[in-house]
């Protein structure tokens, strides 16, 4: 607080002021009085003051009455008439008054508390009595400056926000817009009322407010179905005018013959049909397939897998595939995308809408589709990518016939849905069952089922080529089988690493075999006199070992190191299978990051890949397995491009099997 003035000083100053006042009254007693508002006329006494002098006098009188404190309001103050004095008196009085006031010091506390409204214009610790107007002007000036600064800050903030919004819109194709929580923004739900979704559909796959990601989906609720499958999420229009690259026709234009213009494609494995070697981060201890994974996840299975569906593949994936010179995409999916059965732990129908969105993204970038049912009711091969590792329950065992019919029912619904006009141009290959293990199944049962499935989908309007698996029977053994079915195409998967004899080929032999052996097999299969006829190669890779973690099933070991065992003594490998056939065979080296690859090894990997492309184009084309993995470079087209072991454009290769491959003598044969 400000210090209090002493009572003694107050009385002394007051007595002195009173004596001075009485002296002035005696000297000016003969001067006539006038009203405080009355102007001085030109006829007044010779001692009349100018207007400026009168104003100064009034100010001095007022200061004397108030003692430099706030002026008392009119209604509580006794009116006094101002005295008229000459200018000399005014000047002298002002000088004395200024000298007396100058001795008053403003305390720091008074200034800090803002209580010196009348004590502005501080100079060297003293206050000038004439600074009140300047202070008010300064106060207004600072207030104006403050307002201007606030306005500038608001303008800058608004500009930054608008810029970020525009930047987010321009990057929409490359990444899903996300909120601070890391989840997609789902801004297309803005303005949509949750009440538009019936109570019976709340929280189901038809409720867009329950979806993890709504990007590029139509979020207007509908219960409409085609083939008893929901169209929810589909936009009503589509555009088939895009071509993947300048070497192939737009989707709206017929492809022509695949025998003369083979497909160049890639799989999207591990997206809807999970495999531990593709996405090991999803699999915890004790989980070996999607059955055990969803069982372990329990109530968290839906949220976990939907996030995977929404993020593992994006629109940018299809952009990158097209930019790599590819023109087709094979999309594996499993039966639980459309139906589940009692006892199934699988996540029901969530992947369905992501499959449909993926097809639309492919369309947008000119890529044609190969639909691939990778998991069939009961499992068609007992391998983990079918959904459940173990026994084959499709066309085999006590529920074999039941699961065979369930698989036909699945195709009844799928074929009705995909025979809609919007899919006529883009779906060019329609698969029936991936890799049925005909070496363990009754051949006639598989052939009968394949014939029934073909007839069914054609009846329901599928005009695309219908694909069936070779069943690992050997290409020569398909001569004369399943004849008379127009557009039926044999699907062959070629790998050297899953064959105990071929995995031991050295690097030069692997390239030579890809050029000669697989070219010969392709030609045999394509000729109806020696094989089935139309043949595609829908899976292959450039891996030269089976060392990728979990590739042979979780914990199964490898043929390369000689510790492969899946519980079947007939298939177990107990000796190293690498070219040196000894303990030097190393999966540690084989699984090293691509940054450690030598120039010679990179040359081999690219030549091996391009040799296979060349051979498979003797048939109806090829689909690399797969586009994306979390770590296995030699199984990922995406990682292979980044590592420099694949051609930048699939249609512009450096090696086409001539001349013969070099001997690669500088590359160790142990990895």
N, C-alpha and C positions, 0 to 999 in steps of 0.2 A: 504494500500500500504506500501512497505518497505520505511524506512526513507532515504533521500538523503544524500550522503557523502558531507562534506563541501569543497568548492573550495580551501580554504587555505590549508587544509590537502593534497588535491590532488597535489598541486604544491610542497609542502614540500617533500612529498614522491618521487615525480618525480625527483627533484633536487638531492636528496640524492642518488637515484638509478643511475643517470647519473655519479656522481662523483665516485661511486664505480666501475662503468663500465670502466671509463677512467683509474683508478688505475690498474685494472686487465689487460687491454691492454698494459700498460707500462711494467708490470712485465713479460708478456708472448710475447713480441714483437719479440723475437728471435726464437720462436717456429714456425716451418713451418705449413702452413695451409693445410687442406685436405677437400675433398668433404664430405658432411653430410652423404652420403651413402657409402663412401669409408672405407673398413675395415682397421684396424690397423695391419700392418704386423709385423712379428717377427724381421725384420731388422730395425724397427723404432728406434727413440731416446730412451734412457733409461727412459725418462719421459713419454713414451707412456702408455695409460690407458688400463685396461682390458675392455672387452665388457660390463660388469655390470657397471663399472664406467662411461664409455662413455654414456650409456643409461641414467644414473642419470644426467650427465652433460647436455645432450640434453633436458631432462625434465626441469631442472632448467632454461636453456636458454629460453625455450619456455614459462615458467611461467613468466619470467621477461618481455618478450615481450608482453604478453597478459594481465598481471595484474590479473591473475586467472579468466579471463572472457573467453567466448567461443573463440576458436581459429579461426582466420579469415580464410575464405576459401583461397585456394592456388591462385586462379586466381586474387584475389584482394590484396594479401599480397606480399611485397617485400621480395625476398629470401635473407637469411643471412647465411653465412657459420658458422658452429659451431666452437668454440674455443677448442683447445686441451690443457688441463691442467692436472696437476698431481692429484693423488687421494687425497692428503692432502688438496689441494685447493677445490676439490669437496666436501669433508666432511665439511670443514669450511663454504663454501658457503651454503650448505644445511642447516647447523645448524642456520645460520643467517636468511635464508629465512623462515624456520619453525617458528623461534621466532617471526619474523615480522608478519606472517600470523595468528599466534595463537591469536593475539590481536583482530582479526576481529570477532565480535559477530553476529550470525544469528538472525535476528528479528523474533518474533512469526508470524508476518504478512507474511513474506517471506516464512516461512515454510507452513503456511496454504494455501497460494496461489500456492504452488507447484513450486516455482521459484528458488529453491536452488539445481538444478541438479548437480552442481559441489561442493555443500556444504554438502556432506553426512558424516556419521560417527559422529554425534553430541555427544559430551561428556561434560557434565556439562555446557552447554551453548556455548561451543567452537566447531569449526569444524576442523577435521583433514584433512590435505591436501592429505593424501594417501588413502582415502576411496572410490574413484570413482569406482574402479573395484568391490569392495565388494558390493557397492550399486547396481551395475548392476546385480550382481549375486543374491542379495536379491530380486530385482525386478522380475527377471526371476522366482525365486523360488515361490514368492507369486502369480505370474501369473499362474504358473503350478498348484499350490494348488487350485486356483480359478476354473481352468478348470476341475480339478478332482472333486471338489464339485458339479459343475453344472451337470457333467455326472452322479454322484451318485443320485442327486435329480431326474433327468430324469428317471433313472432306477427304482427308488422307485415309482414314479408316474405311470409309465407304469405297474409295478407289481400290484399296487392297482387296476387300471382300469381293468386289465385282471381278477384279483380275483373277482371283483364285477360282471363282465360279466358272469363268470362261476357260481357264487352264484345265479344270477338271473335265469340262465338256469335250475339249479337244483331245484329251487322253482316254476317252471312253473305250476306244477300240483296243487299247493295249492293256488296260487293267480295270478291274471292277472298282467302282467308287466305294470307299469304305468310310464308316464313321470312326470316331475316336476309339470305339471299343474294338475295332478291327473287323466288325461285321459289315457286309454291304449296306449302303445307305438306303436302298429300297425306296428311292424317292418317287417312283411311279405309283406308290400306294397313297401319296398325298392327294387328298381330295376324294379318295374312295372310302365309302362308309363301311365299317365292319358289319353294320346291320344288313348289308346287301348279301352277306353269306348266311344261309339258313342255319339254324341251330344244329340241325342234323349233320352239317358239313364242317362245323367248327373243329379246328385242330386236325382235320384230315388232309390228305394230299390235294383236296379241292379248295382248301382255304388258303388264299395267298398270304394272309396275315400270320400264318404258321410257318411259312417258307423261310429258309435261311437266306435265300437270294432270290430276288424278283427281277433281276436285270434282264431286259429284252423279253420278258414274259408279258402276255396279255393278262392283266390281273382282274379283269371283269369276270365275276363269278358266272359259271355255267355248269350245269349238270349234263350237258349234251355229250353223247358218246358216239363212236363209230366202231362197229365190231365189238361193242361192249367195253371199249377202252375210251377213257376221257380225252376230250380235246382241250380241256382246261389248260390255259397258258399259251395256246396257239393264237397268233394273229391271223386275221381273216384273209390277208393278201400275201402274195409271195412274188418273187422276181427271179426268173430263170435266165436272165440275159448275160450273166457273168461267165467268163471262161477262166480257168485256172492259170493259163499262160497262153502265149501266142501260138503254141504248137498243137493245141487241142480246141475243139469247138465249144461254144457256149453250151450251158446245160440245156437250153431250149432246143438246141440242134442235136439230132441223133448222132451218137458217137461213131456209128459205122461198125466195121468189123474189128473185133479185138485181135483177130489173127494178123491183121495188117497194121493196126495201131494199138499195141499192147498197153495195158494199164500200168502206171507207175504210182504205187501207193504206199501207205504206211498204216499200221494198226494203232489204235488208241487203247492198247492193253493196260490193264490195271486201273481203268477208270470205273467201269461198272461191274466188272468181274475181277475181284481182287486176287493178287498173287503176292506172297511174301517177298519174293526177290525183286519185285518192282517197287513196292512201297513198304519196306521193312519197318518204317516208323509207326505204321498202323498196328503192327502185330506185337503183342506182348508175350511174355513167357507162357508157354503151353498152348498158344494158338498157332495152328498150322494151315488153316483155310478159313473161308468166310463163315462156315458153320460154327466152328469153335470160336471165331472172333466175335460174331454177333451174340453167341451164347454168353461169352465172358463179359461183353459190354452191357448186356441186359437192357435196362431202360435207357441207357445212354447210346444204344446202337444207332437209333435214328438220327440224333443230332450229330454224332461223330461221322457217320457215313455221308449224311447230306452235306456237311461242310466239305468233305473230301470231293463229292460230286461237283460241288460249286466252285472249287478252287484248283483241283488237279488239272483241269482243262478249262481254258477260257477262249474267247473269240480270238485272242492273239495267237493261240495255238494253231488255229486254222489259217490265219494270215501267214504264220511262219511256214506252215506246211506248203502252202501255195508258193511262197517265195523260194522254197527249196527246189522248185521245178517239178513237184509232185502234182498229181491230178485226181487221185482217188484216196478215200479214207475208209478203212475197215473198222467198224465200231462193234467190239464184242460187248454183249450184255447177257444177263441171265434171266431165267424164267420168273424170278421174284420181282422183276420190273413190272410184271402185269398180274401175277397171281401168287399166292402162297397156299400151302396145304397144312392140315392139322399136324402140329409138332414142329413145323418149320420155325427156326429162330430168325430167319432172314427179315430184312427191312422191306416191308411191302410197298411197292409201286412208287417209292420216292424217286428212284432213278429214272422212271419213265419220262417225266417232264424234262429232265436234263438231257435224255437221249433225243427227245424231239427238238429241244433248243439247239443241241449240237448239230443236228441235220440242217437246221435253218442257218446256223453260222457257216456250215460247209457250203450251202447254197449261195450265200452272200459272197463267198470268195471263189466260186466256180468249181468246187470240189464235188465229185460224185461219190456215192455211198455204196459200201458193201455191208449189208446187215448180217451180223454174225451171232446167232444164239450160242453162247459159250458154255452156259450151264443149263442142262436139260433135266427135267424132273427125274429123280432117282440117280443121276450122274451117269453119263454115257461112257466114262472111261476110268472113274475112280481116282483121278488126279486132282490136286488142290484147286486148279483153275476152273474146275467144273462146279466148285462150291463146296464139295465134301470129299475129303481124302478117304480112300478105303474101298469098300466093295462097290461094284457096278450094279445099280438097281434099275437101270433102263433096259428093257427087253431081256432082263436077266433076274433070276431069283424069284422069291415068292410074290413080289409086287412088280415084276418086270412088265407084264402085260398092262397092268394099271398105269404104270408110268409111261409106257408107250402111248396109251390113249391120251393121257394128260398132255404129252408132248404134241400130239395131233390137235387136241383142243387149243393148246397154246397157239399153234400155227393157224388155226381157224380164225382166231381173234386177230392175230397179227396181220394176216394176209388181207382180211377185210379192211383193217385200218389203213394199211399201206398201199391199198389199191385205189385210194382217193386220188383225184386228179393232181393234187399238189405234189404227189410223190412219183408220178409216172416218169418224169424225166430224170430226177436226181438219184433214185435208187436203181442202180444198174445191176447189182448182184444181191440176191436174196438167199441167205444161207438157211440150211435146215438143221444141222447139228455139227458142232465143231469136234473134230478128232474122235469119232466113235472108235472105240478100241475093238476092232473086228477080229484081232488076234485072240481075244478072250470072249467074243460073242458068237452066237450062231449066225453064220453068214446069211442064210436065207431070211432070217428074221429081220436083219438090218435092211436087206434089199427090199423086202415086202413093205417095211415101214417107209423107206425112202420113196418107193413108188406111190404109196398112199398119200404121203405128204405132198409130193409133187402134184398129184391130181387135185388135191384139195386146194392148194394155193392158186393153181391155175384157174380152177372153178370160181374162186373168190375174186379173180381179177388181176392177179399179179402177172405183169408182162415182162418183168425183169428176168435176167438169167438166174436160174435156180441152181444153187451150189450145194454139193454134198461132199463129204470127206472120203479120202481114199482108204481109210481104215488101216493103213500100214501094211496092206496086203502085197505090195509090189505092183508097179504100174503095168507090167505085162499081163497081170491077172485080171485086169478090167476089160479086156477085149471081149466084146459081145454082150456085156452086161448092161442092163437098164437102157436098152436101145429104144429108138422111136420116140424119145421124149425131147421135143424141140426146146433148145435153150437150157438143157441140163448140162452143168459144167462140173468137172472133177477138180477137187481142191487138194493140192499136194503141199506138204510142209517139209522142206529140205534143211537138215542140219547134219554136219559131220560130227558134232561133239557128243551126240547121244548114241553114237554107234561105237562100240568098244574097239572095232577094227579101224574105223576112219579117224578117231580122235588121235591116233598115233601117227598120222601123216605129218611129215615135216612141213615147214611153211611153203616151200616151193610146190610140194605135192598137193597141198590144199588148194592152191590157186589152179594148178593143172587139172585137178579133179573137178573143180567148179566149171572150168571151161570145157573139158572133154566129157567127163562122166555125166554131169547134169545136163549138158546140151544133148547128149545121146538119149538120156531118159526122157527129156522133154519131147524130142522128136518121135520117140516110140509111142509116148502117151497121146500125142496129137494126131497120130495116124490111126484111123479106125481099123486098119488092117493089122495093126500090131498092139493097139491099146484102146482106150475108151474113146478118145476124140478131144473135144475142147477141154483144155486144162489150164488152170491158173495156179500160181504159187503164192498162197496167201500168208505164209510165214517163212522167214529165214532171218539170219543175222550174220554179222561178220565176226562173231566170237570164235576164237580158235581153241578155247578150253571150256570146260563145264564148271569153272571155279567160282562164278558169281555166287555170293552167299545166298542160300536158300533156293537156288535154281532147281535143284533136284528134289525139292521138298525140304522142309525145315529139319536140319540135323542129319540129312541123309548121306553126307559125304560127297566125294567126287570120283569120277572115273580117272581123272587126270592124276590124282595122288594115289589112287588105288584103295580107297576106303568107302566106296559107294555101297550102301545097303539100305533098302527100303523094307526089309522084312521078308523078302522073297529070295531064297537061296539060288533060284534059277537065274536071277538077274544081278546078283551081287558081284562086285568087282573088288578083288582083294590084292591086286598087284597094280603098281603104277602104270597108267596107260599113255603117258606122254612119250614122245619119240625116243627118248633115251631109256625108257622102261626101268628106271631106277629111282632111288630115293632123292635124286636131285630135282625131280618134278616138284615144282613149287607153286602153290596157289597164292602164296603171299606175294610173290613177284607178279603173278598174273593179275591180281586184284589191285596192283599199285595204281595210283592216280594217273590220268592220261598225261599230266605234265611231265611224267618221268619217261614217256615213250621216246625212244630214239628215232632219228629221221628214217632209218632203215625199217624199223618196226611200223612206223606210220605208213611208209610206202607199201609194206605188205598188206596192212589192214585195208587200205583203200583199194589196192589191186584185187584183194579177195572179195570185197564188196562189189566192185565193178564187174568182176568175172561172173558173179552170180546174176547180176542184173542182165548181163549179156545173154547168159544161158536161158534165163526164165522168159526173156522176150522172144525166144523161139516159140513160146506158147502164148497164152493170152495176157501175160504180164505178171506182176509181182506186187507184194505188200510186205514191207520190212517189219519185223517184230523187234521193237515197238517204237513209238515216237518218244516216250518219256519214261525214264526211271530215276529213282532218287540218287543212285550212285553207279550203277553198272553201265559204264561208258559204251562197251561193245554191244550192248543190247538197246541202245538209245540213239535214234536218228538225230535227235536234238543235240545230245552230248557229242555225238560223232562229228556233226558239223562244226561244233565249237572247237573240237580237238583237231580238226583238219584231217580227218581220216575218211571223209565221204566227199563226193563231188559237190561243189557249191550248187550246181543245177543237175538234177537227176537226168536230164536229157542231154547234158554236155559232159560226157565222161572222157577221161584221159586214156582208159585201157578197155579194149574190147576183145581180149583174148588173143591178140596178135601184137607183137611176137610172143613167144613163150615167156613165162615168168622167169626172172633171174633166180639164182639158187639161194639168195638171202643168207649167205654164209656168215654174215656178221651178226645174225640174230641168234641168241641162245635158243635151243630147242627144248628147254625145260620150263618155259612159260609162254 
